[in-house]
Amino acid sequence: MNDTSRRPGAGLDTRVPNIARMHDYFLGGKDNFAADREAAEEVLAVAPEIRTMTHEAQAFLRRMVRYLVERGMTQFVVIGSGLPNRRNVHQVAQEIVPDTRVVYVSNDPVVLSHARATLATNPYTTAVEGDVLHPRELLTDPELLRLVDLELPVAVLILSALQFIPDEDDPHKSVAILRDAVPVGSHFGIGHVVFDTRPEAKGPLVEIFQRVLGRTEDASRRSDEVLRFFDGLELVDPGLVYIRHWHPDNPLTAQGRDRTWTMGGVARKVKD
């Protein structure tokens, strides 16, 4: 599908690159425009492995959801969700437990429009406007509370949103507020690009995403800085690791040198 065959919604400026649509391009999707593809190709010119990393992140998300449902999680809040794809959180979870409740959270009107259209006929799934930096507003959202009972354990998934938020916005505090608000037995699943093994890529990539997001701060982090998001929680095995090593479907695919550099982990709340 080319750009001219689409009818973007009112107020949507397709000349400006969009993180969610860039992500869609990395996955080989068609919900993107020329500006998104140009910015994405700039990223790939610096780090061609980003395309593989995006696919690995999707696989990590699916494994994480299966793991959590199999351990009794039937409520999910997915913060910073991207454009719907072929295997979303609700599809993976509801294949195991059909009435699993899933709330997708985004402040991106493109994502919300797609998600609401996709989820219109699913009574156990919805999409709400919000982001990780406004946790109190999110936790009082009427649509979220229609599906999620915050008196019961909930799985909070933040797969990529944090890696675009600089320390100046204090995302660690926001995650801590969410942690304190959910009951014991809840789980947090977090994924985050780190630059431990690719420090030379940091500068060029930070510059590209600063331009895309219209910001000047550096949001990049090392693994020790990502680990802080799990403060006050108990990491489950194997801890915070490169995501291909997190409960791989085929252990053979997780062997060898890490050529991609997204880390992730799941942790549970064990005490108030």
C-alpha positions in Angstrom: 0.0 0.0 0.0 1.5 3.4 -1.0 1.0 6.7 0.9 -1.4 8.1 -1.6 -3.8 5.2 -1.2 -4.3 5.9 2.5 -6.6 8.3 4.2 -4.9 9.5 7.3 -7.2 10.8 10.0 -7.9 14.5 10.6 -5.0 16.2 12.3 -2.5 13.5 11.5 0.7 14.9 10.1 2.2 12.1 8.0 5.3 14.3 7.3 6.5 13.9 10.9 8.0 10.5 11.8 6.2 8.6 14.5 7.8 6.0 16.9 5.0 3.5 16.7 4.9 3.6 12.9 8.7 3.3 12.8 8.4 0.2 15.0 5.7 -1.1 12.5 8.2 -0.6 9.7 10.9 -2.5 11.5 8.5 -5.4 11.9 7.7 -5.3 8.2 4.3 -3.8 8.6 2.4 -1.5 6.3 1.0 1.1 8.7 3.7 3.6 8.1 4.5 6.6 5.8 7.5 8.0 4.0 8.7 10.1 6.9 8.6 7.0 9.2 10.5 4.9 6.7 13.1 7.6 6.2 13.7 7.9 9.9 13.7 4.2 10.4 16.3 3.7 7.6 18.5 6.3 9.4 18.3 4.1 12.5 19.1 0.9 10.4 22.1 2.6 8.8 23.6 3.0 12.3 22.5 -0.3 13.7 21.1 -2.8 11.2 20.4 -5.2 14.0 17.5 -3.0 15.2 15.2 -4.9 12.9 16.1 -8.2 14.6 15.9 -6.5 18.0 12.3 -5.4 17.2 11.3 -9.0 16.3 13.1 -10.3 19.4 11.1 -7.9 21.6 7.8 -9.1 20.2 8.9 -12.7 20.9 9.9 -11.8 24.4 6.6 -10.1 25.0 4.7 -13.3 23.9 6.9 -15.5 26.1 6.4 -13.2 29.0 2.6 -13.1 28.6 2.4 -16.9 28.5 4.6 -17.2 31.6 2.5 -14.8 33.5 -0.9 -16.3 32.5 0.4 -19.8 33.4 1.2 -18.4 36.9 -2.3 -17.0 37.4 -2.2 -13.5 36.0 -5.5 -12.7 34.3 -5.3 -8.9 34.4 -2.8 -7.0 32.2 -2.0 -3.3 31.8 0.2 -2.8 28.8 1.8 0.7 28.9 3.3 2.3 25.8 1.7 -0.2 23.5 2.5 0.1 19.8 0.4 -0.5 16.8 -1.6 -3.7 16.9 0.2 -6.6 15.1 -0.6 -10.3 14.4 0.1 -11.5 18.0 -1.0 -9.0 20.6 -1.0 -9.4 24.4 -4.7 -10.1 24.5 -4.5 -12.8 21.8 -1.7 -14.6 23.5 -3.3 -14.4 26.9 -6.9 -15.2 25.9 -5.8 -18.3 24.0 -4.9 -19.7 27.4 -7.5 -18.1 29.6 -10.3 -16.6 27.4 -11.6 -14.0 29.9 -8.2 -12.5 30.6 -8.6 -8.7 30.9 -6.1 -6.6 28.9 -5.9 -2.8 28.9 -3.6 -1.1 26.4 -2.3 2.3 27.3 -0.9 4.9 24.9 -0.7 8.6 24.5 -0.2 8.2 20.7 -3.5 9.0 18.8 -2.4 6.8 15.9 -2.0 3.8 18.2 -5.3 4.5 20.1 -7.2 4.8 16.8 -5.9 1.5 15.5 -6.3 -0.3 18.8 -9.9 0.9 19.5 -10.9 -0.2 16.0 -9.2 -3.6 16.4 -10.6 -4.2 19.9 -14.2 -3.0 19.3 -15.7 -6.5 19.5 -13.6 -7.9 22.3 -15.4 -7.4 25.7 -12.3 -8.2 27.8 -9.9 -5.8 26.1 -9.8 -2.0 25.7 -7.4 0.9 25.0 -7.1 4.0 27.1 -5.1 7.2 26.7 -2.3 7.6 29.2 1.4 7.0 29.8 3.8 5.8 32.4 4.7 9.4 33.5 1.1 10.0 34.8 0.6 6.8 36.9 -2.0 8.3 39.3 -4.2 9.5 36.4 -3.9 6.1 34.7 -4.9 4.2 37.8 -8.1 6.2 38.2 -9.1 6.0 34.5 -12.7 4.8 34.4 -12.3 2.7 31.4 -9.2 0.9 32.9 -11.1 0.4 36.1 -14.1 -1.1 34.2 -11.9 -4.1 33.3 -9.1 -4.2 35.9 -9.8 -4.7 39.6 -6.8 -3.1 41.4 -7.6 -5.0 44.5 -6.4 -8.2 42.7 -2.9 -8.9 41.3 -2.2 -7.3 37.9 0.6 -7.7 35.4 2.0 -4.3 34.3 4.0 -4.6 31.1 6.3 -1.7 29.9 8.2 -3.1 26.9 9.7 -0.1 25.2 8.2 3.2 26.5 10.9 3.7 29.2 13.8 3.8 26.7 12.5 7.0 25.2 12.0 8.8 28.6 15.0 10.7 30.0 15.9 10.8 33.7 14.8 14.4 33.8 11.2 13.1 33.7 11.9 10.7 36.6 10.5 7.6 35.1 11.9 5.5 38.0 9.6 7.4 40.3 6.6 6.8 38.0 7.2 3.1 38.0 7.6 3.1 41.8 4.2 4.8 42.1 2.6 2.0 40.0 4.5 -0.6 42.1 3.1 0.8 45.3 -0.4 1.1 44.0 -0.9 -2.6 42.9 -1.4 -5.4 45.4 1.1 -8.1 46.5 1.2 -10.8 43.8 1.3 -8.4 41.0 4.1 -8.6 38.4 6.0 -6.1 36.3 7.5 -7.0 32.9 10.0 -4.4 31.5 12.1 -4.3 28.3 14.7 -1.7 27.5 17.4 -1.1 25.0 20.9 -0.8 26.6 24.2 0.4 25.3 26.6 -1.8 27.3 27.8 -3.6 24.2 27.3 -1.0 21.6 28.5 2.3 23.1 29.6 3.6 19.6 26.0 3.5 18.4 24.7 5.5 21.3 25.4 9.0 20.0 24.0 8.7 16.5 20.9 6.8 17.6 20.2 9.3 20.5 20.5 12.1 17.9 18.0 10.5 15.6 15.4 9.9 18.3 15.8 13.3 19.8 14.9 14.7 16.4 11.9 12.4 16.0 10.6 13.1 19.5 11.4 16.8 19.4 13.5 16.6 22.6 17.0 17.5 23.6 17.6 15.1 26.5 19.5 11.8 26.3 17.3 8.9 27.4 19.8 6.1 26.8 20.7 3.8 29.7 23.0 1.0 30.7 21.9 -2.2 32.3 22.5 -1.1 35.8 20.3 1.9 35.3 17.5 -0.3 33.9 17.8 -2.6 36.9 16.7 0.3 39.1 13.2 0.0 37.6 12.8 -3.2 39.5 13.6 -1.7 42.9 11.2 -3.0 45.6 10.3 -6.0 43.5 11.7 -9.6 43.4 13.1 -10.6 40.0 12.1 -14.0 38.8 14.7 -16.3 37.1 16.8 -15.6 35.1 16.6 -11.9 36.2 17.4 -9.0 34.0 19.0 -10.5 30.9 19.3 -10.0 27.2 15.8 -10.8 26.1 16.8 -13.8 23.9 17.9 -15.5 27.1 14.6 -15.0 28.9 12.8 -18.3 28.9 13.6 -19.0 25.2 11.3 -21.4 23.3 14.4 -23.0 21.9 17.5 -22.8 24.1 19.8 -23.3 21.1 18.7 -20.0 19.6 19.8 -18.2 22.8 23.4 -19.5 22.6 26.4 -17.6 21.3 27.4 -14.0 21.4 24.7 -11.4 21.9 24.5 -9.4 18.7 21.4 -7.5 19.9 21.1 -5.4 23.0 17.7 -5.2 24.5 17.4 -6.4 28.1 14.3 -7.5 29.9 12.9 -9.1 33.0 9.9 -9.9 35.1 9.6 -9.2 38.8 6.8 -9.8 41.3 5.6 -7.7 44.2 6.1 -9.8 47.4 5.4 -7.2 50.1 3.8 -3.8 50.6 
